[in-house]
Amino acid sequence: MLIACSYTTTLAGGILTNTNQNIAFNRNFARNATLELDGAYSNPAGLAWLGDGLHFSFNIQSAFQNRTIDAQFIPFCGNANYPADANGVRRFKGSAAAPFIPSLQAAYQIGDFTLSANFAISGGGGKCTFNQGLPSFESAVSMIPALLAQQGLDCNAYSLNSYMYGRQYIYGLQAGLTWKAIKFDEEKALSFYAGARMNYVSNKYTGYLRNISAQINGNMVELNPFFSYNAQEAKRMASECELAAQQAELAGNAALAEQYRTAAGQAAAKAAGFETYASATADKELYCTQSGWGLTPILGADFRWGKLNVGTRLEFNTHLNIENDTRINTTGIKDFDHGVNTPSDLPGIFSLGAQYDVCSHLRVMAGYHYYFDKNAGMTNNKQETLKHNTNEWLFGVEVPVCDRLLVSAGGQITNYGCSDAFQSDISFSCDSYSLGFGAKINVAPKVDINVAYFWTTYSSYNRSMDHYNGTPLPGSESFDRTNKVFGAGVNFSF
């Protein structure tokens, strides 16, 4: 029996990466060729067109996500408090919330050069709580009634207290320089960007399995004390039989001594078995924080030709090696032991996009993200089980309603390369599409406010196992999510 914790992002982007680092992205995902300040992340080479002076953007987002796991495993029907349905399907639900996600972009342009910075949560981005634990926590416990029944006990139900909480934030501080290298005329130029992002990881995982019990002869019995008591009784019986064997030998009755020694061996074997069960049903707890850092080199290029702009960005793989600071770990999972280092790389990203001003009242844009997930180190080389790297396609449209109001909308399609071996109830990803909309409002000279909302619709991921979580019985799981993000931000220039 075990307990473990992990995370998946509550924001937009790849398996380990957040891409919504400005409200402008939330209202129109295809920002790969933007010429505005949010390009400090999405198209840093495009900052060459901001204009001389100092520019700031401050943003706040709130992201909320539910994750559901419908686990079909017949022994779950025996849960006395939360039994599965008639088909053996039990729903485990987790809530993830990141109510306050800040980000800041800044740039200073003078002539052909622009210095820029971006601070945001580049990975993770929230907390998740499963108040009834996860299927992998419970599957071994659910087998206990059958095991006890094999020992001749009247047992047909079980109960436990199970809980998991995970929190992960990867803070990213990016800085770089944009150079308008080749100028053809006032609206035609080629610019380049070089920079880097410092990423700092701050994780926390807590969880437990407590009060594992079974209904024996009609009464709910806590199993650790039950098995501990029976182990002591079996040890006492073994000791008494061994003493009786010695006395029989002294009396010259070798046959009787052999009978007692056989009984002593049988009692000792029972004691060992009860001790094993007592250890397996003891409370398991985890309290672990993790930290680490890594550097992401970034290159970019932007080509503007009048109404058409094309932007591209290449982020290299970020090597992240996070170290455990563990207060308690009685789970038996060595990955959470104090001082253990775990690989958790952020994958490299290739980004390409274009936008075109169809007329004064319509701009269209499209983009593409390619994540090099299979080259990003994960625990136990989990990345090797991916079928392919992640692909994302992005689309957007902007309509200037008047001089002070611009409305926009966008869509994003995300296709992961997940396999059954990659997915788990602890950490899973589902293919999805997202839709967002919002507005940019000019409230004063050189001051704009962005507001936006987007939601994500996920495709369920289903997998079946001949031996469910290491048990001798088959089972299956269906993973699903819901996601919504609200946000507002302000841009101003000097």
C-alpha positions in Angstrom: 0.0 0.0 0.0 1.4 3.3 -0.9 0.8 7.0 -1.2 2.3 9.5 -3.7 1.6 13.0 -5.0 2.2 14.9 -8.2 0.8 17.7 -10.2 -0.4 18.8 -13.6 -0.7 22.3 -14.8 -3.9 24.3 -14.3 -3.0 26.7 -17.1 -2.6 26.5 -20.9 0.3 25.0 -22.6 2.2 21.7 -22.8 2.5 18.9 -20.2 4.9 20.9 -18.0 4.7 24.4 -19.4 2.4 27.4 -19.0 1.9 29.7 -22.0 -0.8 32.0 -20.7 1.5 34.6 -19.2 -0.5 37.7 -20.2 -4.3 38.5 -20.4 -3.8 39.3 -24.1 -3.2 35.6 -24.6 -6.4 34.6 -22.7 -8.5 36.6 -25.1 -6.7 35.5 -28.2 -4.3 32.5 -28.0 -2.4 33.1 -31.3 0.1 35.6 -30.0 3.2 34.1 -31.6 3.5 37.1 -33.9 2.3 39.8 -31.7 3.9 43.3 -31.8 2.6 44.3 -28.4 4.2 44.0 -24.9 2.9 40.5 -24.2 5.5 39.5 -26.8 8.0 39.7 -24.0 7.1 36.0 -23.6 5.3 34.9 -26.8 7.3 36.9 -29.5 10.2 38.8 -27.9 11.8 39.7 -31.3 8.5 41.6 -32.1 9.2 44.1 -29.3 11.2 46.0 -31.8 8.0 47.7 -32.8 6.8 48.9 -29.4 8.2 52.5 -29.7 10.8 54.4 -27.8 10.2 54.6 -24.1 9.3 52.5 -21.1 6.4 50.0 -21.2 4.8 47.9 -18.4 2.1 45.2 -18.2 0.7 43.9 -14.9 -1.7 40.9 -15.0 -3.7 38.8 -12.5 -5.3 35.5 -13.5 -7.5 33.1 -11.6 -7.6 29.5 -12.7 -9.9 26.7 -11.5 -9.9 23.1 -12.5 -11.7 19.9 -11.6 -10.1 16.5 -12.3 -12.1 13.3 -12.2 -11.0 9.7 -12.3 -13.7 7.1 -12.9 -12.1 3.9 -11.7 -13.8 0.5 -12.5 -12.5 -2.1 -10.0 -15.0 -4.5 -8.5 -13.4 -4.6 -5.0 -14.3 -0.9 -4.7 -17.8 -2.0 -4.1 -16.7 -3.1 -0.6 -16.0 0.5 0.6 -18.3 0.9 3.5 -18.4 4.7 3.2 -18.0 5.4 -0.5 -19.0 2.2 -2.4 -18.7 1.9 -6.1 -21.8 1.5 -8.2 -23.2 -1.8 -9.4 -20.6 -1.9 -12.2 -17.7 -1.4 -9.8 -17.1 2.3 -10.9 -16.0 4.7 -8.2 -15.4 8.4 -8.9 -12.4 10.2 -7.4 -12.6 13.9 -7.8 -9.9 16.5 -7.2 -10.1 20.3 -7.2 -7.3 22.5 -8.4 -7.3 26.2 -7.8 -4.9 29.0 -8.5 -6.9 32.1 -7.5 -4.0 34.6 -7.7 -1.5 34.2 -10.6 0.5 37.4 -11.2 2.7 38.2 -14.2 4.7 41.3 -15.2 6.2 42.3 -18.5 8.4 45.3 -19.0 10.4 46.7 -21.9 12.6 49.8 -22.6 13.2 50.7 -26.2 15.7 53.2 -27.6 16.2 53.3 -31.3 16.9 49.8 -32.7 17.3 48.1 -29.4 14.8 46.9 -26.8 15.6 45.5 -23.4 12.8 43.4 -22.0 11.8 41.3 -18.9 9.0 38.9 -18.1 8.1 37.5 -14.7 5.4 34.8 -14.6 4.7 31.3 -13.4 6.3 29.3 -16.2 5.2 25.9 -15.0 2.8 24.3 -12.5 0.6 27.1 -11.3 -1.8 25.8 -8.7 -2.9 23.4 -6.0 -4.9 20.2 -6.1 -6.7 18.3 -3.4 -8.2 14.8 -3.5 -10.1 14.5 -0.3 -10.7 10.8 -0.8 -7.3 10.0 -2.1 -6.7 8.2 -5.4 -7.5 4.8 -6.8 -3.9 3.7 -6.5 -4.1 4.5 -2.8 -7.2 2.3 -2.3 -6.8 -0.6 -4.7 -4.6 -2.7 -2.3 -6.8 -1.9 0.7 -9.9 -3.0 -1.2 -8.5 -6.5 -1.6 -8.4 -7.0 2.2 -11.9 -8.4 2.6 -11.1 -11.2 0.1 -7.8 -11.9 1.8 -9.4 -12.1 5.2 -12.2 -14.3 3.9 -9.6 -16.7 2.7 -8.4 -17.0 6.3 -11.9 -18.0 7.3 -13.0 -14.7 8.7 -16.4 -13.2 7.9 -15.4 -10.0 6.1 -17.1 -8.2 3.3 -16.4 -4.5 3.7 -13.5 -2.1 4.4 -12.9 1.6 5.1 -10.0 4.0 5.2 -9.2 7.7 5.4 -7.3 8.8 2.4 -6.1 12.3 1.3 -3.7 13.9 -1.1 -2.6 17.5 -1.6 -0.1 18.8 -4.1 1.1 22.3 -4.9 3.6 23.3 -7.6 4.9 26.6 -8.8 7.7 27.2 -11.2 8.6 30.9 -11.1 10.2 32.3 -14.3 12.2 35.5 -14.6 13.1 36.2 -18.2 15.4 39.0 -19.6 16.8 39.6 -23.1 17.6 42.0 -25.8 15.8 42.7 -29.1 17.7 44.2 -32.1 16.0 45.6 -35.2 18.8 44.4 -37.4 17.7 45.0 -41.0 15.3 47.8 -41.9 13.7 48.1 -45.3 11.5 51.0 -44.5 9.3 52.3 -41.7 7.0 49.2 -41.6 9.4 46.5 -43.0 12.2 45.0 -40.9 13.9 41.9 -39.6 14.6 41.8 -35.9 16.3 39.2 -33.6 16.1 38.4 -29.9 18.5 36.6 -27.4 17.7 36.1 -23.8 17.2 33.6 -21.0 14.8 32.6 -18.3 15.7 31.7 -14.7 13.2 29.1 -13.3 12.8 28.4 -9.6 10.7 25.4 -8.5 8.7 25.4 -5.2 6.6 22.3 -4.6 4.8 20.8 -1.7 3.2 17.4 -1.4 1.3 16.0 1.6 -1.0 13.0 2.0 -1.9 10.1 4.1 -3.6 6.7 4.5 -5.1 6.3 7.9 -7.4 4.1 9.9 -7.5 1.2 7.5 -10.4 -1.0 8.7 -12.4 -4.0 7.8 -15.8 -5.4 8.8 -15.1 -8.6 10.6 -18.0 -10.6 12.0 -20.2 -7.6 11.6 -18.0 -5.1 13.3 -15.6 -2.5 11.8 -12.2 -3.3 13.1 -9.1 -1.2 12.7 -6.6 -3.6 11.1 -3.2 -2.5 12.3 -4.0 -3.1 16.0 -5.9 -6.2 15.0 -3.0 -7.8 13.1 -0.5 -6.5 15.7 -2.5 -8.3 18.5 -2.8 -11.5 16.5 1.0 -11.4 15.7 1.8 -11.1 19.4 -0.6 -14.0 20.2 0.9 -16.1 17.5 4.4 -15.3 18.9 3.2 -16.3 22.4 1.8 -19.6 21.0 5.1 -20.3 19.2 7.1 -19.6 22.4 4.8 -21.9 24.5 5.0 -24.7 21.9 8.8 -24.4 21.8 9.0 -24.6 25.6 6.7 -27.6 25.5 8.9 -29.3 22.9 12.0 -28.8 25.1 10.1 -30.3 28.1 9.0 -33.3 26.0 12.6 -33.9 24.9 13.8 -33.8 28.5 11.1 -36.4 29.3 12.4 -38.5 26.5 9.3 -38.2 24.3 10.8 -37.3 20.9 7.6 -37.8 18.9 5.7 -35.4 21.2 8.6 -32.9 21.0 8.5 -33.0 17.2 4.7 -32.3 17.2 5.2 -29.3 19.5 8.1 -28.0 17.3 5.9 -28.3 14.2 3.1 -26.3 16.0 5.7 -23.7 17.0 6.9 -23.3 13.4 3.3 -22.9 12.2 2.6 -20.3 14.9 5.8 -18.4 14.0 4.8 -18.4 10.4 1.4 -17.0 11.3 3.1 -14.4 13.5 5.3 -13.3 10.5 2.2 -13.1 8.3 0.3 -11.0 10.8 3.3 -8.7 11.2 3.4 -8.2 7.4 -0.3 -7.4 7.4 0.2 -5.1 10.4 2.9 -3.2 8.6 0.9 -3.0 5.4 -2.1 -1.6 7.2 -0.2 0.9 9.4 -0.8 4.6 8.8 1.2 6.1 5.9 2.1 9.8 5.8 4.0 12.2 3.6 5.1 15.8 4.1 7.6 16.8 1.5 8.7 20.1 -0.1 10.9 20.4 -3.1 13.0 23.2 -4.6 15.4 23.6 -7.5 16.3 25.9 -10.4 17.3 25.9 -14.0 18.1 28.2 -16.9 16.3 28.4 -20.3 18.2 29.9 -23.2 15.8 31.6 -25.7 16.3 32.9 -29.3 13.8 34.7 -31.4 13.3 36.3 -34.8 10.6 38.5 -36.3 9.9 39.6 -39.9 7.5 42.4 -40.6 6.4 43.3 -44.1 3.7 46.0 -43.9 0.4 44.4 -42.8 2.0 40.9 -42.4 4.1 39.9 -39.4 5.8 36.6 -38.8 7.4 35.7 -35.4 9.3 32.7 -34.2 10.8 31.6 -30.9 13.0 28.7 -29.8 13.3 27.8 -26.1 15.9 25.2 -25.3 15.4 22.4 -22.8 15.6 23.5 -19.2 17.4 21.1 -16.9 15.6 21.1 -13.5 16.9 18.9 -10.7 14.6 19.3 -7.7 15.7 18.3 -4.2 13.5 16.9 -1.4 13.2 18.5 2.0 11.1 15.8 3.7 9.8 16.0 7.3 8.0 12.7 7.2 7.8 9.8 4.7 6.4 6.5 5.9 5.0 5.6 2.5 7.9 3.4 1.5 8.4 5.5 -1.7 12.1 6.3 -1.9 11.5 9.1 -4.4 10.2 11.2 -1.5 13.1 10.5 0.9 14.9 13.5 2.3 17.7 14.8 0.1 16.7 12.8 -3.0 17.1 14.7 -6.3 14.4 14.2 -9.0 14.6 15.3 -12.7 11.7 17.5 -13.8 12.9 19.2 -16.9 10.9 21.8 -18.8 10.9 20.8 -22.5 12.2 23.0 -25.3 9.6 24.8 -27.4 9.5 25.8 -31.0 7.0 28.6 -31.7 5.9 30.0 -35.1 3.1 32.4 -35.9 1.8 35.0 -38.2 -0.7 37.9 -38.1 -2.2 39.9 -40.9 -4.2 43.1 -40.9 -7.0 42.4 -43.4 -8.3 45.9 -43.0 -8.5 48.6 -40.4 -11.2 46.7 -38.5 -9.9 43.1 -38.8 -6.7 41.3 -37.9 -6.3 37.6 -38.1 -3.6 35.4 -36.7 -2.5 31.8 -36.4 0.3 30.0 -34.6 1.9 26.6 -33.8 3.8 25.2 -30.8 6.0 22.2 -30.8 7.2 20.9 -27.4 10.2 18.6 -27.2 8.7 16.5 -24.4 10.6 13.3 -25.2 13.9 15.1 -24.6 12.9 16.5 -21.2 14.1 14.3 -18.3 11.4 13.0 -16.0 11.3 10.7 -13.0 12.2 7.1 -14.0 12.6 8.3 -17.6 8.9 8.6 -17.9 9.3 10.7 -21.0 10.4 7.7 -23.0 6.9 6.2 -22.8 5.4 9.2 -24.8 4.2 8.3 -28.3 5.2 11.7 -29.7 5.9 15.2 -28.7 3.1 17.7 -28.0 1.6 19.8 -30.9 -0.5 22.9 -30.5 -2.4 24.9 -33.1 -3.6 28.4 -32.3 -6.0 30.7 -34.0 -7.3 34.2 -33.3 -9.1 37.3 -34.5 -9.1 40.9 -33.3 -11.6 43.6 -34.2 -11.0 47.3 -33.3 -14.5 48.4 -32.6 -13.4 52.0 -32.1 -10.3 53.9 -31.1 -10.8 52.9 -27.5 -12.1 49.4 -27.7 -10.7 46.2 -29.3 -12.4 42.8 -29.0 -10.9 39.5 -29.7 -11.4 35.7 -29.6 -9.2 32.7 -30.1 -8.9 29.0 -30.1 -6.2 26.4 -29.3 -6.0 22.7 -30.0 -3.6 20.6 -27.9 -2.5 17.1 -28.9 -0.3 15.2 -26.4 1.5 12.0 -27.1 0.4 10.2 -24.0 0.4 6.5 -23.6 -1.1 4.1 -21.1 2.4 3.7 -19.5 2.8 7.5 -19.3 -0.6 8.2 -17.7 -1.4 7.5 -14.0 -4.1 8.6 -11.6 -1.3 10.6 -9.9 -0.5 12.7 -13.0 -2.4 12.6 -16.3 -2.9 14.8 -19.4 -5.8 14.8 -21.8 -6.0 16.2 -25.3 -8.1 19.4 -25.4 -9.3 22.5 -27.2 -9.6 25.9 -25.6 -11.8 28.9 -26.5 -11.2 32.4 -25.2 -12.5 35.9 -25.7 -12.0 39.4 -24.2 -11.3 43.0 -24.8 -8.6 45.7 -24.7 -9.9 49.0 -23.5 -8.0 52.3 -23.8 -8.9 54.2 -20.6 -6.3 57.0 -20.9 -3.5 58.0 -23.2 -1.0 55.2 -23.1 -3.0 53.2 -20.6 -4.9 50.0 -21.7 -6.9 47.4 -19.7 -7.2 43.8 -20.8 -10.0 41.5 -19.6 -10.5 37.9 -20.7 -12.0 34.6 -20.0 -11.2 31.2 -21.5 -12.2 27.6 -20.9 -10.8 24.3 -21.9 -12.7 21.2 -23.0 -10.8 17.9 -22.5 -11.1 14.5 -24.2 -11.4 11.7 -21.8 -8.5 9.3 -21.7 -9.4 5.7 -21.0 -7.0 2.8 -20.1 -7.5 -0.8 -19.0 -5.2 -3.0 -16.9 -5.1 -6.8 -16.6 -3.7 -6.4 -13.1 -5.1 -3.2 -11.7 -2.4 -1.3 -9.7 -0.5 -4.5 -9.1 -3.5 -6.5 -7.9 -4.5 -9.9 -9.5 -7.8 -8.5 -10.8 -8.5 -6.4 -13.9 -9.7 -2.8 -13.9 -9.9 0.4 -15.9 -9.7 4.1 -15.5 -11.2 7.1 -17.3 -9.4 10.5 -16.8 -11.2 13.8 -17.4 -11.0 17.5 -16.5 -12.7 20.8 -16.6 -10.9 24.1 -16.7 -11.7 27.9 -16.7 -9.5 30.9 -16.3 -10.4 34.6 -15.7 -8.0 37.5 -15.9 -7.5 41.2 -16.0 -4.4 43.3 -16.6 -3.2 46.9 -17.2 -0.6 48.1 -19.8 1.0 51.6 -19.6 3.8 53.4 -21.3 6.0 56.4 -20.5 
